[in-house]
Amino acid sequence: MCLGSRALEYIKASLKRKGGTNHVEVPQGLSLVKLEITELAGRFSRLAGHNTDVYLPFYEEIFKNLKMGEQQS
């Protein structure tokens, strides 16, 4: 597995953890950039959380409309 895909998998795993209670280990090969990758994952997690907080009502409306469209078909 290349370093780029390891970094992406680490960030995905960091996003999946709930409330910061489960620590995600930095993959092998990324130990030299551990500080940077954990900081990046934390920033991305905060951005994703903010996006959810702000836009969830809009997403819910879109999903509701999609579901209603499926039921009419």
Secondary structure, DSSP 8 states (H G I E B T S, - for coil): --HHHHHHHHHHHHHHSSTT-S-----TT-GGGHHHHHHHHHHHHHHHHHHHHHHHHHHHHHHHHHHHHHHH-
